[in-house]
Amino acid sequence: MMLIVGVCYNTSCAFTNNKLVESLEFAGKNRVELQKVLDHYKNDSIKLKAAIYLIENMPQHFSYIIADMDKFELYKVKSVKEGYLTHQDSIDIMLLSQSFNKIQKIYDSHVITADYLIKNIDFSFYIWTHQPWGKYLTFDDFCERILPYRIEHEPLELWKIDYYKSFNPILDSLYQGTDVVGACDVLIRYIDKEGFPNNYLMPIELPRYKASFLKEHKVGGCRESTDFITYVMRSLGIPVSVDLLYYSIGLNQAHYWNTVKDTTGNIIPFWLDKGGVFRGLNDDNIRPKRKIYRYSYKMNLESQQAIACRQDLYKIISNSMIRDVTSEYYGKNNILLDLDLDLRNGQLIYLCAFSNEGLVPQGVSLIQNRRVAFKNIGTNLLYFLAIDTKMGLKQVGYPFNFDGTKVNYYNPNINRINNIKLTRKTPLYPNTIEHLDSILGVSIEGDNLYNMSNAKLLYRITDTIRTNYNKAVLINNSKFKYIRCTPEKNKKLEFAELTFYEDCDMEKEIPYSVINASSLPEINNINDNDPLSFYQSDSINKSIIIKFENSFSIKTILFTPRNDDNFIRIGDEYELFYNDGQNWISLGKQWANSNVLFFDAPDNSVLWLRNLSRGKEENVFVYKNNVQKFLL
C-alpha cells in the first residue's frame, strides 16, 4: 500500500490514490496481476504513471464475448471479397446473431495479465521515444493517443508489436522525414492504394472486429477502417484517435474518422479515400458535424453529470468512454436562445438536426426563465428546437442557423410569395461534381465505316454540366451508321445515359448497340433509362463504337453524366413543404415533365422537396438570390 500512497500526478494525491484503490478492488482476484505491474515499475516514475493511468481507468473497459465470432468473420470476408452472400448465408448470419441476446462482458480488470500490460507499456514507450516527432508529444497525449491497448469493446489482443513488425518496414521504405503528418500521410496513401473494401451485404455486423482480423483481411466500413488505421499508427508511435458523430433516427448509426496530433498541437482529421493527410481542418462536407465525440481510454467524468433525458441521446452523453470534442473543430462557443413559448422552468429542450424521418436530437438543456443555453455546437448549420412528447419530438419555434456568434431565424413571410425554380433535392456534393465533370471533353463522331476512317465530329461536350438531362441539337443532314464516343485525353469514358434521335422533338429514338465493349456487363447501363446506373470504360482513352441498324441523320443527342439521381427526374412526382415553426406545410404536388420544377413559396422559409416516387436522400434548403441554398 505504501506504493499507492506515494504516487501523485496531474490531480490531487488523495483523488488519484482513491481512484487507484477502487480500481484495484474492482479487479477482485485479478488484483494480484495489476499489483505486479505497479511493483514492476516502482523504480521508474514515468512508466509507473503510465501503469497507474491504465489501471485507474480500466474498470470501464471490457470485451464482448460472442459465440461463433469466427463464423461471423468468415461471412464478412466472403461478403466483401467474393461480393455476394447466398440467401442461406443471410439466414445463417441472422441465426448466429441470436447469440447477441446472451452477449457477455468480460472486464479487462478481471482477466488482464501483468505480462500483457508490461509488454504494452514497454513497447509504447519504445515507439514514443524512438520516433523523431515523439519529443513534441506530451505525456498526457502519449497516454491518450499511443499507450491504450484497446479502442472500445473489441476482443483483447496483444496487437501492437505485431502491427509494428508489419508496418514499420513499410514506413521506413516510404518516409525518412521527421514530420508526424508526413509519416501519417504516406501510410494512409499506402493503405488506400492497397485497398480496404466494403459492401453492405451483411444483414448484421459484429459490435467490433478483432485487431488481428482487420490486419489479415482489411475489410469493412468507416468504423473498421478507422480502427485498423488506429492500430497501424499507434504501433508506430503516431498519435491518433478515433472521432465520430451520431446521426439517424434513434442515433443508432455513427460515422467515424481519425485525427492525428501534429508537432504544434493541432488536430488534423483524415480518412481513407481523402487522398492523404493535410494540415488544416478537412471536412467531407456530407455529414454535418453538430456534435463530435472522441473515443478515450480515460474515463470521462463529465458523463456522470449527464442530464437524464431521452434514451437515444442519454446513451451518448452518459457514455464515459467518449468525450465531446466539438470545440476542437469549431472553437468554444455558447448559444443563448430566448423562448417565446409557454414552457415551464426545468423543462427539457432538445437541440435537433433535420432528417426526412423526423428530428434527430444532438443536445439537451434545461429551460431557465424562458431561455435555454447550449455550448460548443457546430457552426453554420441548421438547428431545430423540440420538446419530447408521447408522440416523439415536437418542434417548438422557427428553425435557425448559428454562425458561431449570432442566430438567424427562418420565419416564413406568408405575405411575400416567390415563384421558385427547383433543380435538386440534395446539395451537389464534390464527389457528384467530380462525376459530372468527367464527361467534359467527350467527343461524339459519326461515320459509315466501322473503322471510323472518315469520322465527322458531331458534338463535343465543352460546357460545364450541372444537371442530369442534357440536350444537344445538331445541325446535321448527313446519315451515319456508326458513332464513336471518345473521352478527353487521360480520362475514362463515363455515361449514365446516351440516346440519339432523328428529330428535334425527341420522338423518334434511334435504337443502337455497342459493338466494341459487349463483354462489359455495365455497357447496358448506357441505355437502360436509369440515370443512377452508369457505364465506365475499363481504361483511359478508350472509346466505344455504337452501331445503328441502318444509317440515320441525327438531329438530337440526349446524354446524362454519371450522377447521384438527386436532380429532378422526369416522370416522378414531387411535393414541396415549408416549415411554419411547428410543422411542415405542403405547398402542393407536381409530376415532373422536365428537369426543373416551379413552385410558389413564402419568402425566408425553410423548404423541403420530397420525391414521392423513389429515393430517400433529401435535404432542406432556402431559396435566395434565385437559387436553392441547401442547409446542412
C-alpha positions in Angstrom: 0.0 0.0 0.0 3.0 2.3 0.5 3.5 2.3 -3.3 0.0 3.6 -3.9 0.2 6.3 -1.3 3.4 7.6 -2.8 2.0 8.2 -6.3 0.7 11.6 -7.3 0.3 13.2 -10.8 -2.0 15.5 -12.7 -4.6 15.7 -10.0 -4.6 15.7 -6.2 -2.9 12.8 -4.4 -6.0 11.8 -2.5 -8.2 11.7 -5.6 -5.6 9.7 -7.6 -5.0 7.2 -4.7 -8.7 6.7 -4.1 -9.3 6.0 -7.8 -6.4 3.6 -7.9 -7.6 1.8 -4.8 -11.1 1.5 -6.2 -9.7 0.1 -9.5 -7.6 -2.5 -7.7 -10.6 -3.5 -5.6 -12.8 -3.8 -8.7 -10.2 -6.3 -10.1 -11.1 -8.8 -7.4 -9.0 -11.9 -7.6 -7.1 -10.4 -10.5 -5.8 -7.6 -8.3 -2.5 -9.5 -7.9 -1.8 -9.1 -11.6 -2.3 -5.4 -11.5 -0.2 -5.1 -8.4 2.6 -6.9 -10.1 2.7 -4.2 -12.8 2.9 -1.4 -10.1 5.7 -3.3 -8.3 7.5 -3.8 -11.6 7.8 -0.1 -12.2 8.3 1.1 -8.7 11.7 2.5 -9.6 10.6 4.0 -12.9 8.4 7.0 -12.1 7.3 7.8 -15.7 6.3 4.2 -16.6 4.7 3.9 -13.2 2.5 6.9 -14.1 1.5 5.2 -17.3 0.7 2.0 -15.5 -1.5 3.9 -13.0 -3.2 5.7 -15.8 -4.2 2.4 -17.4 -5.2 0.7 -14.2 -7.2 3.7 -12.8 -9.3 3.8 -16.0 -9.5 0.1 -16.6 -12.9 -0.7 -14.8 -14.9 0.8 -17.6 -13.2 -1.4 -20.3 -14.4 -4.8 -21.3 -14.7 -7.2 -24.3 -17.8 -8.7 -25.7 -17.7 -12.5 -25.7 -19.8 -13.6 -28.7 -20.4 -17.3 -29.6 -19.2 -18.2 -33.1 -17.4 -14.9 -33.7 -15.1 -16.7 -36.1 -18.1 -17.7 -38.3 -19.2 -14.1 -38.4 -15.7 -13.1 -39.6 -15.7 -15.7 -42.3 -19.1 -14.4 -43.6 -17.8 -10.9 -43.5 -14.8 -11.8 -45.6 -16.9 -13.7 -48.1 -19.4 -10.9 -48.4 -16.7 -8.4 -49.4 -14.0 -10.5 -51.2 -16.5 -12.6 -53.2 -19.1 -9.9 -53.4 -22.2 -12.0 -52.5 -24.0 -13.9 -49.8 -26.5 -16.6 -50.6 -30.0 -16.5 -49.1 -28.9 -19.3 -46.8 -25.9 -17.4 -45.7 -28.1 -14.5 -44.6 -30.3 -16.8 -42.7 -27.3 -18.4 -41.0 -26.0 -15.0 -40.0 -29.3 -14.0 -38.5 -29.4 -17.3 -36.6 -25.9 -16.7 -35.3 -26.8 -13.2 -34.3 -29.4 -14.6 -31.8 -26.4 -15.1 -29.5 -26.2 -11.3 -29.2 -29.1 -11.6 -26.8 -26.8 -13.5 -24.4 -23.7 -11.5 -25.0 -21.3 -11.5 -22.1 -19.0 -8.7 -20.9 -15.5 -9.8 -19.7 -14.0 -6.9 -17.9 -10.3 -6.2 -18.5 -9.7 -5.8 -14.8 -10.8 -9.4 -14.2 -8.6 -11.1 -16.8 -5.7 -8.9 -18.0 -2.3 -10.2 -17.0 0.8 -8.4 -15.7 2.8 -9.7 -18.7 0.3 -8.2 -21.2 0.3 -4.8 -19.5 4.1 -4.7 -19.1 4.7 -5.6 -22.8 2.2 -2.9 -23.9 3.7 -0.2 -21.6 7.3 -1.0 -22.5 6.7 -1.1 -26.2 4.6 2.0 -26.2 7.5 3.9 -24.5 9.9 2.4 -27.0 8.0 3.7 -30.1 7.3 7.1 -28.3 11.0 7.7 -27.6 12.4 6.3 -30.9 10.3 8.4 -33.3 11.7 11.9 -34.2 8.3 13.5 -33.5 8.0 11.9 -30.1 9.8 14.7 -28.4 6.9 17.1 -29.2 4.3 14.8 -27.6 3.3 15.5 -24.0 2.9 12.6 -21.5 -0.9 13.3 -21.5 -1.1 13.0 -25.3 1.0 9.8 -25.1 -1.4 8.3 -22.7 -4.4 9.3 -24.8 -3.1 8.5 -28.3 -0.4 5.8 -28.1 -0.4 4.0 -24.8 -4.0 2.5 -24.9 -4.2 -1.2 -25.7 -7.8 -1.0 -27.0 -10.3 1.3 -28.7 -13.7 0.2 -27.4 -15.0 -3.4 -26.8 -13.1 -5.4 -29.3 -11.6 -8.8 -28.1 -8.4 -8.3 -26.0 -5.3 -9.0 -28.1 -1.6 -8.0 -27.8 -1.7 -6.4 -31.3 0.8 -3.5 -31.1 4.1 -5.4 -31.6 2.6 -7.5 -34.4 1.4 -4.4 -36.3 4.8 -2.7 -35.8 6.6 -5.7 -37.4 4.3 -5.5 -40.4 4.2 -1.7 -41.0 7.5 -0.3 -39.7 9.4 -1.6 -42.7 6.8 0.0 -44.9 7.1 3.3 -43.2 10.9 3.1 -43.3 10.8 2.5 -47.1 8.3 5.3 -47.8 9.4 8.1 -45.4 12.7 9.2 -43.9 11.5 12.6 -42.6 10.7 13.9 -39.1 7.2 15.3 -39.6 4.5 13.2 -38.0 1.9 14.4 -40.5 4.2 13.4 -43.4 4.6 9.9 -41.9 0.9 9.6 -41.4 0.3 10.8 -44.9 2.4 8.2 -46.7 0.9 5.4 -44.6 -2.6 6.5 -45.4 -1.8 6.7 -49.1 -0.3 3.2 -48.9 -3.3 1.8 -47.1 -5.7 3.5 -49.6 -3.7 2.1 -52.5 -3.7 -1.4 -51.1 -7.5 -1.1 -50.6 -9.9 -1.5 -47.7 -13.1 -2.7 -49.5 -16.6 -2.9 -48.0 -20.2 -3.5 -49.0 -23.4 -3.7 -47.1 -24.4 -7.3 -47.7 -24.0 -8.5 -44.1 -27.5 -8.3 -42.5 -25.8 -7.7 -39.1 -22.3 -6.9 -38.1 -20.2 -7.7 -35.1 -20.0 -4.9 -32.5 -16.3 -4.7 -33.1 -13.8 -6.8 -35.1 -10.5 -8.0 -33.7 -7.3 -6.2 -34.5 -5.8 -9.4 -35.9 -8.8 -9.9 -38.2 -8.5 -6.4 -39.6 -4.8 -6.8 -40.2 -5.3 -10.0 -42.1 -8.3 -9.2 -44.2 -8.5 -5.4 -44.4 -12.3 -5.2 -45.0 -15.1 -3.2 -43.5 -16.7 0.2 -43.4 -15.6 3.5 -41.8 -15.6 2.0 -38.3 -13.4 -0.9 -39.3 -11.0 1.2 -41.4 -10.5 3.8 -38.7 -9.9 1.0 -36.1 -7.3 -0.5 -38.5 -5.7 2.9 -39.1 -5.5 3.5 -35.3 -3.8 0.1 -34.7 -1.3 0.9 -37.5 -0.5 4.4 -36.4 -0.3 3.8 -32.7 2.0 0.8 -33.3 4.4 3.2 -35.0 4.2 6.0 -32.4 2.0 8.2 -34.5 -0.5 9.9 -32.1 -4.0 9.2 -33.5 -7.6 8.9 -32.1 -11.0 7.9 -33.4 -13.6 10.7 -33.7 -17.2 10.1 -34.5 -20.6 11.6 -34.8 -24.1 10.1 -34.3 -26.9 10.5 -36.8 -30.2 9.0 -38.0 -33.4 8.4 -36.1 -32.6 6.7 -32.8 -29.0 7.9 -33.0 -28.1 4.3 -33.7 -25.7 5.0 -36.5 -22.3 6.6 -36.4 -19.7 7.9 -38.8 -16.1 7.5 -37.9 -12.8 9.1 -38.9 -9.3 9.5 -37.5 -7.3 12.5 -36.2 -3.6 13.0 -35.8 -2.0 15.5 -33.4 0.9 17.3 -35.1 4.1 18.7 -33.5 2.4 22.1 -32.9 -0.6 20.5 -31.1 -3.1 20.9 -33.9 -5.6 18.2 -34.5 -5.8 17.1 -38.2 -8.8 14.9 -39.3 -8.3 12.4 -42.0 -9.9 9.3 -43.5 -9.4 6.8 -46.3 -10.2 7.9 -49.9 -9.4 11.5 -48.9 -6.2 11.3 -50.9 -3.8 11.8 -48.0 -3.4 13.7 -44.7 -3.4 17.5 -45.0 -2.9 20.2 -42.4 -5.9 22.4 -41.8 -9.4 21.2 -41.0 -10.6 18.8 -43.6 -14.3 18.1 -43.9 -16.2 15.6 -46.1 -19.0 18.2 -46.4 -21.6 15.5 -46.5 -22.3 14.6 -42.9 -22.9 17.8 -40.9 -20.9 17.8 -37.6 -23.1 19.3 -34.9 -21.6 17.3 -32.1 -18.3 15.5 -32.4 -17.1 12.8 -30.0 -13.8 11.0 -29.4 -13.0 7.6 -28.1 -10.9 7.9 -25.0 -9.3 5.3 -22.8 -9.6 7.8 -19.9 -12.9 7.8 -18.1 -15.0 10.9 -18.9 -16.1 12.1 -15.5 -18.5 14.7 -17.1 -20.6 11.9 -18.4 -21.6 11.2 -14.8 -23.4 14.6 -14.7 -25.3 14.0 -17.9 -28.9 15.3 -17.9 -31.4 12.4 -17.7 -33.3 12.6 -21.0 -34.4 10.6 -24.0 -32.7 7.2 -24.1 -31.3 7.7 -27.6 -29.4 10.8 -26.5 -28.7 9.8 -22.9 -26.8 6.7 -24.0 -24.3 9.0 -25.8 -23.9 11.8 -23.3 -23.6 9.4 -20.4 -21.0 7.2 -22.2 -17.8 7.5 -20.1 -15.7 6.2 -23.0 -16.3 9.1 -25.3 -15.9 12.8 -24.8 -17.2 15.9 -26.6 -14.5 17.5 -28.7 -16.7 19.7 -30.9 -14.8 22.8 -29.6 -11.6 21.4 -31.2 -13.2 21.8 -34.6 -15.3 25.0 -34.2 -13.8 26.7 -31.2 -15.6 27.2 -27.9 -19.0 28.8 -28.3 -22.2 29.4 -26.4 -25.7 30.0 -27.7 -28.4 31.5 -25.5 -31.9 31.4 -27.0 -35.0 33.3 -25.9 -38.2 31.2 -26.0 -41.4 32.9 -27.0 -43.3 29.9 -25.8 -45.3 28.8 -22.7 -42.8 26.3 -21.4 -42.0 25.8 -17.7 -38.7 26.2 -15.9 -36.7 23.0 -15.7 -38.4 21.5 -18.8 -36.0 19.8 -21.2 -35.4 21.4 -24.7 -33.6 19.4 -27.4 -31.3 20.8 -30.0 -32.1 18.9 -33.1 -31.0 18.2 -36.7 -33.3 17.6 -39.6 -33.8 14.2 -41.1 -36.6 13.1 -43.5 -37.7 10.6 -40.9 -38.0 13.2 -38.1 -35.9 15.3 -35.8 -32.6 13.9 -34.5 -31.5 15.2 -31.1 -28.0 16.5 -30.8 -28.0 18.1 -27.4 -30.3 18.8 -24.4 -30.6 21.6 -21.9 -33.0 22.9 -19.2 -35.3 26.0 -19.6 -34.4 28.8 -17.2 -36.5 32.0 -17.2 -37.8 31.4 -20.7 -34.3 30.9 -22.0 -32.2 27.9 -23.0 -28.4 27.6 -23.4 -26.2 25.2 -25.4 -22.4 25.2 -25.6 -19.9 24.0 -28.2 -22.0 23.2 -31.2 -21.2 23.0 -34.9 -21.4 26.3 -36.7 -23.1 27.4 -39.9 -25.6 24.6 -39.6 -29.4 24.4 -39.3 -31.0 23.6 -36.0 -34.4 22.9 -34.6 -35.7 23.1 -31.0 -38.0 20.4 -29.8 -39.7 19.0 -26.7 -40.2 15.3 -26.1 -43.8 14.1 -26.0 -45.6 10.7 -26.0 -45.7 11.0 -29.8 -42.0 11.8 -30.1 -40.1 15.0 -30.6 -42.3 18.0 -31.3 -40.8 21.1 -32.9 -41.1 24.4 -30.9 -40.0 27.6 -32.7 -38.6 28.5 -36.0 -35.5 26.7 -37.4 -32.3 28.8 -37.2 -28.7 29.0 -38.3 -25.9 29.7 -35.8 -22.7 31.1 -37.3 -20.7 30.9 -34.1 -21.7 34.3 -32.7 -25.3 35.1 -33.8 -28.5 33.4 -34.6 -30.5 33.8 -37.8 -34.1 32.5 -37.6 -36.1 31.4 -40.7 -39.5 32.9 -40.0 -41.5 32.5 -43.3 -43.2 35.6 -44.7 -46.5 34.3 -45.9 -47.4 37.8 -47.2 -44.5 37.6 -49.7 -44.7 34.7 -52.1 -41.9 33.9 -54.5 -42.1 31.7 -57.6 -39.0 29.5 -57.2 -37.1 27.2 -59.6 -36.0 23.8 -58.2 -33.5 21.5 -59.8 -32.4 19.2 -56.9 -33.5 17.7 -53.6 -30.0 17.5 -52.0 -26.8 19.6 -52.2 -24.4 19.0 -55.1 -21.6 17.3 -53.3 -18.0 17.3 -54.5 -17.9 13.7 -55.4 -21.0 14.2 -57.6 -19.4 17.3 -59.2 -16.4 15.1 -60.0 -18.5 12.6 -61.9 -20.4 15.4 -63.7 -17.1 16.9 -64.8 -15.8 13.6 -66.0 -17.9 14.0 -69.1 -16.2 17.2 -70.2 -14.2 16.9 -73.4 -16.1 13.9 -74.7 -16.3 13.9 -78.5 -19.1 12.2 -80.5 -18.3 11.4 -84.1 -20.2 9.8 -86.9 -19.1 7.6 -89.8 -20.5 4.9 -92.2 -17.4 2.8 -91.8 -16.7 0.6 -88.7 -13.0 1.7 -88.6 -14.2 5.4 -88.4 -11.6 6.4 -91.0 -13.9 9.2 -92.3 -15.3 10.2 -89.0 -17.1 13.6 -88.7 -17.3 15.4 -85.4 -20.9 15.8 -84.5 -20.6 17.2 -81.0 -18.1 17.8 -78.2 -19.1 18.4 -74.6 -17.4 21.6 -73.6 -19.9 23.3 -71.2 -19.8 22.7 -67.5 -22.6 20.2 -66.7 -24.7 20.7 -63.6 -27.8 18.7 -64.3 -28.9 15.3 -65.3 -30.6 15.6 -68.7 -28.6 17.4 -71.3 -29.8 18.0 -74.8 -27.6 18.7 -77.8 -29.4 19.8 -81.0 -27.3 19.1 -84.1 -27.2 20.9 -87.4 -26.6 17.8 -89.5 -28.0 16.4 -92.7 -25.6 13.5 -93.1 -26.5 10.0 -92.3 -24.3 7.7 -90.2 -24.4 4.0 -89.2 -21.6 4.2 -86.7 -20.9 6.5 -83.8 -17.7 6.8 -81.8 -17.6 8.3 -78.3 -14.1 9.2 -77.1 -13.2 10.7 -73.6 -10.9 13.6 -73.1 -7.2 12.6 -73.1 -6.1 10.6 -70.0 -9.7 10.2 -68.8 -12.1 7.2 -68.7 -15.3 7.4 -70.6 -18.4 7.7 -68.4 -22.1 7.9 -69.3 -25.2 7.2 -67.3 -27.5 7.5 -70.3 -26.9 8.2 -74.0 -29.8 8.5 -76.6 -30.0 9.5 -80.2 -33.0 10.9 -82.1 -33.9 11.5 -85.7 -35.9 14.7 -84.7 -35.6 17.7 -82.6 -38.7 16.9 -80.5 -37.1 13.6 -79.4 -40.0 11.5 -80.6 -38.0 9.2 -82.9 -35.4 7.4 -80.9 -32.7 5.5 -82.8 -32.0 2.1 -81.3 -28.4 1.0 -81.2 -25.9 -1.5 -79.8 -22.3 -1.0 -78.6 -20.2 -3.3 -80.5 -16.7 -3.0 -79.0 -17.5 -3.2 -75.3 -20.1 -6.0 -75.3 -18.0 -8.1 -72.8 -18.6 -5.4 -70.1 -21.9 -6.0 -68.4 -22.1 -2.3 -67.4 -22.3 -1.3 -71.1 -26.1 -2.0 -71.0 -26.4 0.8 -68.3 -25.8 3.4 -71.0 -29.3 3.0 -72.4 -31.4 1.5 -69.7 -33.5 4.6 -68.8 -32.0 4.6 -65.3 -29.9 7.7 -64.6 -28.4 6.2 -61.5 -26.7 3.2 -63.3 -23.7 4.1 -65.4 -21.0 2.8 -67.8 -17.3 3.5 -67.1 -14.6 2.3 -69.5 -12.1 -0.1 -68.1 -9.1 2.0 -69.1 -8.3 5.6 -70.0 -8.5 7.0 -73.6 -10.9 4.1 -74.6 -13.7 4.8 -77.0 -16.9 3.0 -77.6 -18.3 2.3 -81.0 -22.1 2.4 -81.5 -23.9 0.7 -84.4 -27.3 1.7 -85.7 -29.4 -0.9 -87.7 -29.3 1.5 -90.7 -27.9 4.9 -91.5 -29.7 7.8 -89.8 -29.5 11.5 -89.7 -29.1 12.5 -86.1 -30.8 15.7 -85.0 -30.7 15.4 -81.2 -28.4 13.8 -78.6 -29.7 13.4 -75.1 -27.0 12.5 -72.6 -26.8 12.1 -68.8 -23.5 12.1 -67.0 -22.8 9.8 -64.0 -24.7 11.3 -61.1 -26.5 10.7 -57.8 -30.1 10.8 -59.1 -31.0 13.6 -56.8 -31.8 16.0 -59.7 -35.4 16.4 -60.8 -36.2 13.1 -62.6 -38.7 13.3 -65.4 -41.8 11.3 -64.7 -41.5 11.3 -60.9 -44.0 13.0 -58.5 -42.7 15.7 -56.1 -44.1 17.6 -53.2 -42.8 20.8 -51.6 -43.1 21.7 -47.9 -42.2 24.8 -45.9 -41.6 24.9 -42.1 -44.0 27.2 -40.2 -42.2 26.9 -36.8 -44.1 23.8 -35.7 -44.9 21.7 -38.7 -44.2 21.0 -42.4 -46.9 22.6 -44.6 -47.4 21.3 -48.1 -47.2 23.7 -51.0 -48.5 21.2 -53.5 -47.5 18.3 -55.6 -46.2 18.1 -59.2 -45.3 15.5 -61.8 -42.0 16.4 -63.4 -42.2 16.8 -67.2 -38.7 18.3 -67.3 -35.7 18.5 -65.0 -37.0 21.8 -63.5 -39.9 22.4 -61.1 -41.6 25.7 -60.3 -43.5 26.3 -57.0 -44.8 29.3 -55.1 -43.3 29.6 -51.7 -43.2 32.1 -48.8 -40.1 34.2 -48.5 -37.4 33.4 -45.9 -38.8 29.9 -45.4 -37.0 26.6 -44.9 -38.1 24.3 -47.7 -38.2 20.5 -48.2 -38.6 18.9 -51.6 -39.7 15.3 -51.5 -39.7 12.7 -54.3 -42.8 10.7 -53.8 -41.9 8.2 -56.4 -38.4 7.0 -55.3 -35.3 7.7 -53.2 -34.6 8.6 -49.6 -31.9 11.3 -49.9 -33.4 14.7 -49.1 -32.1 18.0 -47.6 -33.8 21.2 -46.6 -32.9 24.5 -48.2 -33.8 28.2 -48.5 -34.3 30.0 -51.8 -32.1 33.0 -52.0 -30.9 35.1 -54.9 -32.9 32.9 -57.3 -31.0 29.7 -56.4 -31.5 26.9 -53.9 -29.2 27.1 -50.9 -29.1 23.8 -49.1 -28.9 23.9 -45.3 -26.9 21.1 -43.7 
